[in-house]
Each structure stands twice: as C-alpha cells, then as structure tokens.
C-alpha cells in the first residue's frame, strides 16, 4: 500500500524535484566553462569546486542557529531566490563578455551557502511535516527523485551544451530555483521555528551546538564521520574525472553526460528498494552491506581508459556505486532525523552539511595537487584505495538499538 504523505509534502517534494533537475541539467557546466571557455588547468578546476565549498561551509556554520529560530518556508523561498540571482548572473556576464574565473568563484560561494541554508530549513521542515514512521518513505522519495534527475539531467544537459554551450544550462539551473521558490510558496498550513529569548544574542557556543549534539550520540558520530569521509573522497575525484574524460581522453559532451546519467538509474532503483529491504532484513544489516559496497566500487575507476571501453567502465562502476548509495542514503538520512529533536534539526543539518563541504573542499585541493604532481588517474586511484577503509566507521548494531533519549523525549513533548 502506498503511503500518503499529504498535499503539503507534495509541494515540498515538487520544489525539491524542480531545483534538483535544474542542478543536474547544469551538471559539469562550471568545470566545462572553466576548461573550454576560460581554459583553466586541472588545479584551477579543482580550486573552483573547493573554494566555493570551503567559503560556503564556513559561512554556513552561523546559519544553523539562525535558521533554527526562524520559520522554515520563508528561509527556503529566500535562499531559492538568492540562488536564482547568483546563477543568472553567469549567462548575463557571458553575453556581455565580462565572464571571469573570479565570478565563477563568487557564484559558487553564494549558491553553495544558500544551498546549505535551504537544506537545513527543508530538513527541519520535513521532520515537522511528516510522521516519524513515514520519514524513511519520504526520504526514499527525495532520494529516488534525485537519482532520476541525475539520470535525465546530464544527458539532456550534455545535449544542450553541445547545441548551445554550457552557459545555457546554467540559466536553466537558475530558472529551476525560481520555480522551486514558487512551489514552496504554495505550501499551506503551519511552520516550525525553535523559540529564542530575544534578549540573548548568538554566542560562539551556539555555533558549536550542532557538532556537540552529533558527537554525543555514538550512532550519529559514526554516521557523520563515515558520510563526510566517503563523500569527500568521492567528490574529490569529480573535477579530476572532468579533466580526465574531457581534457585528456577528449570525450564529447554527450558521452560525458551519459557516463554520469545512465548509472543514476541504479540510484532510483536503490531508493525504491530501500524501505522494502529494511522491512525484510533490518536497518542495520541493509545499512552495513550497502555502506560497505559503496566504498568498494569507486576503485574500479582506476581502470578507465579512452574510448568506448572507458565510457563503459565509468557507467558500470558509477552504476554499482550509485545503486548502493540509493539504498544507503534514505536510511542514514532517516536515522539522522529520528535521532535529532525538532528544535535542533536545522542546526544539526547545517553543521553536517557545512562540515561535509569543508572536508570535500580540503580533499579537492589536496587531490588537485596530487593530480598535478602525478596524474588525474593516479589521484582517482588513491581515492578508491582510501575508501576501502571507511566502512570501519559505520555504526554497530548496538548503536542503532534505540533512539537518542534527548531526541525521543523532545519529540514526545512536541507531539
């Protein structure tokens, strides 16, 4: 029987879907612009990704407490509009002949910061909007949408890039944020904001509250360390894959899009299976098996070569990796929300997201240096080797045996 999550969830889901499709249509647009329009080297492409992540993450640490004490829908609408303006500035500057590497850096920072704030607000609002026992289903729908967008977006974006150039796909991404804001605006009903004494100003300790909560809970601590390391090591290779496939192996844009679009269908399948597998085998077993496998398959990218064999290698490796991620991600996202009280959700989610982006930024810079000193393929291979150790950080069965008492008590009071 299909779980009904309500009309308000439908609008939130629709807003997420349209912005996600826009993002994946523009997948690789910034690296393509950097490589083919601005003629940037490998290190500059990695720095473009890393600098945006790092600065956005540092700014975002202060956004968690700010978002926590404000109604979430206005925050989501405002951050969507900020992302729209930032991304739209790129095609405008290009048409005027003013586009520069520096502008790409600024846009990356602004859009990245707004994305962290949006994620924190939407996650906290989802916890308010959906019953705890339906969160896995809700997260599965978000995850499935993400992977369908990943499957459709890059090939479509690749075709648009081939016909009209990468700047057009950036404009499509900008418009998707405008549509997302309109979707959030259609949500009716209540909102959620943690109360705050107006006489108390934001303190330094408030900025560390998310970390303190995460590190206090053994399951969250292990999920946090595992997720940021796995995500960081995987993301560190994406700019290098762009350089390898587009620059050294001269893959056309449509093949580059296919290499990341087709495997995403596995993520959709994994997301649809996630809740069923948990019902049949238990969340710990499914989380552990899928978490281990997602750390195994990236090593296959060490065997990427030019031509069709290389394209097939990327598709197979990414397909296996993404299928496991599609299963794992809804479980881990649900576990995180269930273990976090509603009045801490925005802070925990922003801290989580900002920390992940900081690690990704640092590893992108390091891997950019490694690729410069060795080669992009050697740096990608090293990432795959290091990923093999990350399953050691997955939560044990005992860690998942009960919800964090503070979270359970707080949610019970809220109910």
N, C-alpha and C positions, 0 to 999 in steps of 0.2 A: 504494500500500500504506500502510495506517495505521500510524504509528509507535507502538509500545508503550512507555510510559514507566514502567510498574511500579505496583504497588499503593500504595506509599508516596506517589508523586506523586499518585495518585488521591485519597488522603485530604487532601493539602495543597491540591489543586485544589478539593475539596469544601468545605473550610474557607473558602477564599477566596470560593467561589461564594456560600455562605450569608450571609457577612457583607456581600458586595457587594450581594446582593439586598436585604438589610435596609437598607443605606445608601441605595439608590435608591428603595425604598418610602418612605423618610423624606425624599426629595429635596425641598428647599424648605420643610421643616417649620419650621426655625428662622426663616427670613425671614417665613413665614406667621404664626408665633406672634408675632414682633416687630411685624408690620404690623397683624394683625387682633385679637390678644389684648392686646398691650401698647401698640398704637397708636404705634409708633415711626416717626419720619420717615426719609427716604431716607439721610441721613448716618449715622443710628444703625444702620440695617440694614447699610450698608457697614462701619461700625466693628465690628459684631458679628462679621462674617466676618473682617475684617482683624486684630482684636485677638487672636482665637483662633489664627490662623495665625502671627502675629508672635511671641507669647509661646511657643507650642509649638515654633516653629522655633529660638528662642534656647536653650531648654532642651535641645532635641534634639541640638545640636552636641556636648554632652558625652556623649550616649547612644551615639554611634557607636563610640568606643573601648570603652565599657562592654559593648555588645552583641558587639563583635568578639571579646572574650576569654571569652565565655560560651556554653554550649550553646544552640542556637537554639530548639529546641522549647519548653523551659521559658519562654524570653522571650516567645515567641508566645502561649503559654497565659496568662501573667501579664498581658500587655497587652490581650488579649481580655477578661479578667475586669475589668480597670480600666475599659475602655470600657463594659462592661455596667453596672457600678455607676454610672458617671457619667451615662450616658444614661437609666437607670431612675430617677434622681433627679428628672428633669424631670416625668414624669407624676405622681409621688408628690407633688411640691410643688404641682402644678396642682390635684390633688384636694383638698389641704389648704388651698388658697387662698393659698399662700406663693410662688408662682412670680413671679420678677422678672427684669428685664433683666440684672442683675448675675449671677444664677445661670446664665443662658444664656451669658454671657461665660466664667464659670468652667468650665462643662461643655465649651464649645468648646475652651478651652485644654487641659484634661485629656485629652479624647478625641483632640485633634489631636496632642498629644505622644505618647500611646500608639500612635497610628496610624503615626507616623514610626518609632518603635522596632519596631513589628510589620513594617513594610515592609522595614526594614534586615535584620531577622532572617530573614524569609521569602525575601528575595532572595539572601542569602548561603547559606541552606539549599538553595534551588533550584539554585544553582551546584554545590553538593556532591552533590545528589541526581540530577541529570540530566547526561548526557554533553554535552560542548561542542557536538558536531554536531547535537544534538537540542534545543538551547536555543531556537532560532527556533520550532520546533514547539510547545514548552512555553509560550513567551511568547505565541504566537498563540492558544493555548487559553485562557490567562488573559485576553488582550485580548478574544477573542470572548465569553467569559463576562461580562466587564464590560459589553460593549455590549448583550448580550441582557438583562442585569439593568437596564441603562439604559432599554431599550425597554419592558420589562414593569413595572418598578418605579414610575416616575412616574404612569402612568395608574391603576395599582392604588392607589398612594398618594393620588392625587387623588380617587379614588372613596371611599377610607376617610376622607379629610379631609372630603369632602362629607357623608358619613353620620355620622361620629363625631368629627370635629375633628382638628386637626394633632397633638395630644398623643398620640393613639393610635398614629400612625405612628412617633413617637419610641420608644414602648415596643416596637414591632415591631423597630426597629433595635437596641435594647438586647438583645432575645432572640436576635437573629442573632449577636451577638458571643459569647453563651454557647454557642450551637450550634457556632460556629467553634472555640472552645476545646476542645469535646468531639471535634471532627474531628481537630485536631492531636494530641490525646491518643491517638488510635487509630493514629498512625503508629508503625511498628516499625522497628528497625534502628539504625544508627549516627547520630551527630550530629557537629557540627563546631564547634570553638572554637579560635581562634588562641592558641598558648601565650604566657604572660606571666610574667616574673620577679616573684614576689610581693614582692620587696624594693623594686621600682621603683614609685613612685606615679605617678598620672596627672599629666602635665605639660601646660603650655599648648600646647607644640608638638604634643602628641598630638591636640588639638582642631583643629589646622590641617592634620593629615595628609591628610585627605580632599581638601581644596582643593589641597594641594601635588601630590598624585597626579593629580588631574583636570587641573590647569593645565599639568602637564609633558607630557602627551600631546596633540598637536595635534588629533587626531580627537575625543577626549573633551572638550577645551576648547571646540571649536566646537559640539559637540552640547549641552554644558552651557549655554553662553550662548544658543544658539538655543532650547533647550527651556524655560529659565526665563523668557525674554522672551515667547515665544509663549504659554506657559501663564499668565504673569502678565497679559498684555494681554487674553486671553480670559476669565480668571477675574475680572478687574476689572469686567467688564460683567455678570456673573451677578446680583449684588444689584440692579443698576440695571434689568436686564430684569425682575426680580421686581416692582420698584416700578412700572415702565412698564406691564407687562401686567396686574398685579393691582390696582395702585392707580390709575393714570391711565386705562387702557383698559378696566378692570373685566372682565377675562377671568374666567370661573368657574374653580374649581379643576381641574375635569376637563379643560377646554381647555388650561390651563397645563401639566397633566401630559402631554397629547397632544403639545403643542408641543415637548417635550424627549424624549418616549418614542418616538414613531414614527421620528424621524431616527436613533435609536440602532441601528435595524436595519441601517443602512448601515455602522455600525462593525463589526457582526458579519460582514457580507459582506466588508468590507475585511480583517478579521483572518483570515478563512478563505482569502482570496486572497493574503495577504502572502508566505507561503513559496513559493507557486507562481510568483508574479511575480518573486521574487528568483532562483529557479531558471532562469527563462526569460530575464530581462533583466539580471540582476546587481543586487547590493545597492545600489551607488552610484546607478545610474540610477533605481531604484524609490524609494530614499530621497529623492533630489533632487526628482523630479517630485511625489511625494506631499507632501513638505515644503513645496514652493512653493505647491501648490494649497491646503493647509490654511491658509496665510497670506493667501490671496486672498479666499476666500468670506465671512469674517466681515463684510466691508464691506457685504454685502447687508442686514445688519440695520439699516442706515441708512434702509431703505425700509419698515420695519414701521409699520403703521397699525392703527387699531381694527377690530374685527370679523373676519369670516371671511378677507378678503384679508390682514390682518395675521397671522392664525394660519397661513395657507398660506405666507406669506413666511418666517416663523420655521421652519416644518417643512422647507421646501426648502433654505434657507440652512444650517441646522443639519445636515440630512441630507448635503449635499455636504461640509461641513466634517468631519463625524464619519466618513464613509467614508474620507476621506484620512487621518484620524488612525488609523483602524483598520488601515490599511496601514502607516503610518509607525511607529507605536509599538512593535510587536513587533521591527522591525528595529533601531530605536535602542536598545531595552532589551537585545537580544541583543548588539549591538555593545558596549554598556557593560559587560555581564557578561564577555564574552570578553576584553576589554582590561584587566580588573581581576583581579589574583591573588586566590585564595580567602581569604588571610589579610588582605586589605584590603577585601573586598567590603562588609562591614557598615558600615565607616567611610565608604567612598565613597558608598554608597547613602543613609546617613543625612545626610551632608553635602549630597548632591544634593537630597534631599527637603526638608531644612531650608532650604537656600538658595532653592529654588523657592517655599516657603511664605512666606519673608521678602519676596521680590520681589512675590508675589501680595498680601501684606498691605499693603505700601507702595503698590502701584498701586491697590488697593481704596480706601484712604484718599484718595489723590490723585483718583481718579475720583469718589469720593463728593463731594469738594469741588467738582470740575468740574460734576457734575450739579446741585449746589446753586446754583452761580453761573450755570449756563446751563440745561440740562435733561438728564434721563436719556438722551434720544435723541441729543442733541448729543455727550455724553460717549461713548456707544456708537459713534457715527460716527468720532470721533477715534481710538478704539482700532483700528477697522478700517483707517484710513489708516496708522497707525504699523506695523501688522502687515505691510504690504506690503514693508517694508524688511528684515524678519527673515530671509528666505532667504539674504541675503548672508553669514550666519554658518554656513550648513550646511557640513559637511566637504567638501573637494575629493577627487577620486578618489585622488590621491597619499596623502592622509591615511589612507585606508582600505585601502591596499595591503598592509599587514602588521599583525599584532597588536603591541601594545606589548611590546618584548622582556622587560621585567621580569615582565609578566603571563604570557607564554608560558613563561618559564623557571620561574617559581614553580609554575605548574600542572603542568609536566612533572615537577618534583621531587615534587609531591604525588601524581601518578599513580604 
